[in-house]
């Protein structure tokens, strides 16, 4: 017997083991639920070198708030277009995803490429 709730030392060790195990399993479940892309998420292609491609999970950016370096991650968007998006949103808010085509240099073809990666949050 010890001073903790009259448990024996073996019982106390077992309870600690159960608590740590539950914490680890809960953390793993949380990570699996929120860090893994869903099955219907489109893939984002990354070039590693000559003829080497890797498909990664999806991410979404809001063109109203994303910094230029995050916008550069979109397929077909480089530093120049990312800077134009940032400059455009300083005087006009993107209300719908299609509004990004108002930025000079983003036409219908490029819009279709970046559309799966855009998310415009409504004004609250």
Helices and strands as residue ranges (DSSP letters): H 9-35, E 44-49, E 52-56, H 68-71, H 79-89, G 97-102, H 108-114, G 115-117
